[in-house]
Amino acid sequence: MTHNVVMKRANIHDAKTNLSRYLAELAPGDSLVLCNRNQPVAEIRSLRAKTVRKPRIGVARGRFEVPDSFFEPLPADILDGFNGG
């Protein structure tokens, strides 16, 4: 899933009143443009690092089975391929 960068705009008076809320809503890479009479004067960017989702262990439990043959040695021709043969 990709995140689209969002640039929100707020007038200075509104930003003073709601700054905490605006900052909490900023996702990594997003920015808030502060405007004076609808003219951009400054930009606030989120410094939060993009989150990397950790794999959830056991999430596929019961969806497939590993056959016993999985643990048997590989055939010689396949092993040769791994060893450059």
Contacts in CASP RR format, 6 or more apart in sequence:
PFRMAT RR
TARGET T0000
AUTHOR 0000-0000-0000
METHOD contacts of the structure
MODEL  1
MTHNVVMKRANIHDAKTNLSRYLAELAPGDSLVLCNRNQPVAEIRSLRAK
TVRKPRIGVARGRFEVPDSFFEPLPADILDGFNGG
3 27 0 8 1.000
3 28 0 8 1.000
3 29 0 8 1.000
3 50 0 8 1.000
5 29 0 8 1.000
5 30 0 8 1.000
5 31 0 8 1.000
6 27 0 8 1.000
6 30 0 8 1.000
6 31 0 8 1.000
7 30 0 8 1.000
7 31 0 8 1.000
7 32 0 8 1.000
7 33 0 8 1.000
8 22 0 8 1.000
8 25 0 8 1.000
8 26 0 8 1.000
8 30 0 8 1.000
8 31 0 8 1.000
8 32 0 8 1.000
8 33 0 8 1.000
9 32 0 8 1.000
9 33 0 8 1.000
9 35 0 8 1.000
9 40 0 8 1.000
10 18 0 8 1.000
10 22 0 8 1.000
10 32 0 8 1.000
10 33 0 8 1.000
10 34 0 8 1.000
10 35 0 8 1.000
11 34 0 8 1.000
11 35 0 8 1.000
11 36 0 8 1.000
11 37 0 8 1.000
11 38 0 8 1.000
12 34 0 8 1.000
12 35 0 8 1.000
12 36 0 8 1.000
12 41 0 8 1.000
15 22 0 8 1.000
15 32 0 8 1.000
15 34 0 8 1.000
22 32 0 8 1.000
22 44 0 8 1.000
23 32 0 8 1.000
23 44 0 8 1.000
26 32 0 8 1.000
26 44 0 8 1.000
26 45 0 8 1.000
26 46 0 8 1.000
26 48 0 8 1.000
27 46 0 8 1.000
27 48 0 8 1.000
28 46 0 8 1.000
28 48 0 8 1.000
28 49 0 8 1.000
28 50 0 8 1.000
28 51 0 8 1.000
29 45 0 8 1.000
29 46 0 8 1.000
29 50 0 8 1.000
30 45 0 8 1.000
30 46 0 8 1.000
31 43 0 8 1.000
31 44 0 8 1.000
31 45 0 8 1.000
31 46 0 8 1.000
32 43 0 8 1.000
32 44 0 8 1.000
32 45 0 8 1.000
33 40 0 8 1.000
33 42 0 8 1.000
33 43 0 8 1.000
33 44 0 8 1.000
34 40 0 8 1.000
34 41 0 8 1.000
34 42 0 8 1.000
34 43 0 8 1.000
34 44 0 8 1.000
35 41 0 8 1.000
73 79 0 8 1.000
END
